[in-house]
């Protein structure tokens, strides 16, 4: 048996040649839309549908039927195709899925072995629905159970996918479906039914309770990582649906009001006011359904977050998590690390952990410059930015095995002595912070030689030729108050470390305000672009590549007055001393 998916859940696809079986109580139309990275479908020639059922890599049935079999060969799809959206529609646009038993979608391999199945429960007034989505992820493919219905019908669904000629394609699908089947089958009007799986006509089943680690992966850590990013994607999709519904409702309201006012006779009297009220009622009804669907998604994701957050390992956990009490140094490095949290305006109470894979492929930059939404003075913001850097360094030290990760600091003017005290007092650094121009030069020269040596050893396939006693641990270089104390030569070395350091185990963490480097002009622009920008206070500067939302980032910091970072660094130092 394959995986039983619930709405929003994803599952890896082990094969590229697939069949998707659709089972419904009444005849339905089926189509498959080929989308880009954002899921957008740019023209009608990228939809396999009744009337035009075959595209490279995809073939769908030609007419409405209660049972369908779709063929998909992911290996035959163009590289421009990142998402295959499988959608269902009732042949009669006035029909409603809520009047029939819930349709079911099953994904199998070419030999018929079941991979995943999904029952589209909970539909009501919708006449069109996105059933499944096949999407590229990290070199492979996954299937996601979507179940997003559209009471406005197939045209609204296709418009939501970005199709410019949505109405024309929808009408062509309806016409081709009727011609192919010889009739326009209408759903039963018997009323709502229990949304149970076909063949199991028992009482209606409750929504499955969320389970921590309920995602694909070889270990619990990987499953939790995949689950967190699945939650991120689900929140992005639900919010995109809400915003799309709002745009559609607003555009329709404006159009209907314009039509009502186009006739001078309707501008006064009861007819015009009645038309305005009817248009507004339709708008409010659509937005009410869209908001209700989003609220259901948000409630489910919130329940999932409540069971996932306490199960996260130290590398992923908040600083107030009980997992830090009695923390012991691990024997294996983690797969990822938490940088902070992300949220959207429509769901400000739901925080999604922002996890990035390790080892870090890009350097980090904690922005100590002012932003329009920040009311802290410059000195306070620089202090907060350095605290974010110290907390991240402490986390990285604590979640790596003893001796496999170390931290160096460049603090040219010594302005960061306060926040850096947590690192210096516990002996967590490889040495005292580098001060002054001479200290900056010496620290950068040492790390540059190290990167050169490791690069040559790796490039020549002779890592065993590294000098005896060579410290192979990964390094995090924190540079405070950049670019103070840096000359042109030091800047060139820093650029080299930013570009070549990660592959050689040296990672960069700048604490800087970009405006402070203005005297260098555009010289440092490539450096800023190569780094991932973090902020010491909430800021909506992260845009996901999936649907383009502006996510608000909040850094990962301990509660005010909580000594957990100091305690963790003390445990790290004690473990180092014990290991010597």
Residue, then its C-alpha position, 0 to 999 in steps of 0.5 A: x500500500x502507498x502513503x495515505x496523504x492528507x491535504x497539504x502533505x507531500x511524498x517523494x516519487x521514486x519513479x519518473x514513469x507514473x500513472x494517476x488514477x482518478x475515481x469519482x462517483x460521477x463523470x468528471x473532466x481531468x486535465x494536467x497543467x505544466x507550470x514553471x517554478x512558481x506554478x504559473x501556466x503561461x498559455x493554453x498549449x501547456x495544458x493536456x486536456x479534453x480536446x488536446x489530451x497529449x503533451x510531451x510527458x503527459x497524456x490525459x483522457x479525452x472525455x468526462x468519465x467516473x474513472x480516469x487513468x493519466x500517464x505521466x513521464x517526468x523524464x520527458x518533460x521540458x526542463x522549463x516545467x517544474x510543476x504538473x498540476x492535476x485538476x478535476x472539473x464537473x462537466x456541468x459548471x453549475x454542479x457541486x462536488x459536495x453533492x457527491x462522494x469525495x473523489x480519489x486520486x492514486x499515484x502508481x508507478x508504470x507497473x501499477x505499484x501504488x505510491x500515494x493516494x489522496x481522498x479529496x474530502x471536504x468539498x462543498x460548492x466547488x465545481x473545479x478542484x486542484x487534486x494533486x501537484x507533482x513538483x521538482x525538489x532538490x533534483x527529484x520529484x514529489x507529489x503534494x495532495x492539494x485539494x483546493x476547490x473553486x466554487x467559481x469554477x474552472x475558469x477561476x482555477x485556470x486563472x489562478x494558475x496564471x493562464x491568460x486565456x482561462x475562460x476560452x480554455x475552460x469553455x473548450x474543455x467543457x465542449x470537448x468533454x461533452x462531445x467525447x462522452x456524448x452527454x453533459x453528465x450532471x452530478x447527483x443532487x442527493x445532498x451532502x454525503x459522508x466524505x469517507x474513502x470509497x469502499x469504507x462507508x463508515x461514519x465521517x472520519x475526523x481530520x488526522x492528528x498531526x505527527x512530528x516527523x510525518x515526512x519522508x527521510x532516512x532519519x528523524x532529523x531529515x524527516x523533521x527538516x522535510x516536514x518543516x519545509x512542507x509546512x512552509x510550502x503549505x502556508x505559502x500555497x494557502x496564502x497565495x490562494x487567499x490573495x488570489x481570491x481577494x484579487x479575483x473578487x476585487x476585480x469582479x466587483x469593480x467590473x460588475x459595478x462598472x457594468x451597473x453604472x454604465x447605463x445612466x438609468x441605473x445610476x439613480x433609483x433602486x435598480x442601481x443600488x440593487x445591482x451594487x448590493x448584489x455585486x458586493x454580496x457576491x464579493x463578500x460571499x467569495x471572500x468569506x469562503x476563501x477566508x474560511x478555507x485559509x482559516x482551516x489550513x491555518x488551524x491545521x498548520x498551527x496544530x502541526x507546529x504545536x507537535x513539531x516544535x517540541x520534537x525539534x533537535x537542538x540545531x532546529x529548536x528555539x532557544x527556549x526549548x527544553x531540549x537545551x537543558x542537559x544538552x550533550x555534544x553530538x557525535x555527528x554534525x547536523x543536516x541543517x541549522x535554524x537561523x530564525x523564524x518566518x511568518x506572513x501578515x495573514x498568519x502572524x501567529x504562526x512561525x515557521x522555523x527558517x532552516x538552512x542546510x549545513x555546511x553553509x554554502x553562502x556567508x551570512x550578513x547580520x544587517x546592523x544598519x537602520x531600516x524603516x520599521x526599526x526604532x532602535x538607535x544605531x548603537x543599540x541596533x549594532x549591539x542587537x546584530x552582534x547578539x544575533x551573530x553570537x547566538x548563531x555561533x553558540x548554536x553551531x558550536x553546540x550542535x557539532x561534535x567536539x573539535x569539528x567546529x570553531x569560531x574566530x572573531x575580528x573586532x577592529x575597534x573592540x566595540x563588540x566586547x559586551x556581546x562577544x563576552x559570552x564567547x570570550x569568557x567561556x573560551x569558546x573562541x580559537x583565540x582573542x578577537x583580532x583588533x586593529x588593522x594589524x590584527x585584521x591583516x593577520x587573521x585574514x592572512x591566516x585564513x586565506x593560507x588555510x583555504x589555499x592549502x585545503x583547496x590544493x589538497x582537495x583539488x589534487x586528491x591528496x587530503x592525506x598530505x595536509x601537515x601533521x596536526x592540521x586542524x580540519x575543523x570548520x571555521x566561522x569567522x565573525x567580522x564585527x563592525x565591517x568595514x572598519x579597519x579594512x584596507x583594499x588588500x584586506x577587502x580582497x582577502x575577505x572577498x576571496x574567503x566569501x567566494x572560496x571559503x565555504x568549499x574549504x570549510x571557512x564560513x563568513x559572518x559579517x555584522x555590518x551596515x551596508x551604508x557604512x561601506x558607502x565610501x567604497x562605492x560599488x566595489x563591495x556590491x558583489x560581496x553583499x549579493x553573495x551573502x544571505x542577509x539577516x536582521x536583528x529585528x523583524x523585517x519582511x525582506x525574504x522573498x520565496x522563489x515559489x510564489x514570491x511572498x515577502x516573508x517577515x524574518x525574526x532572528x533566533x534569540x533567547x528570551x530576555x535575561x535567559x542565560x541559555x547561550x552562556x550555559x551552552x557555551x560553557x558546556x561546549x568549552x567543558x567538553x573541549x577540555x575533557x576531550x583533550 
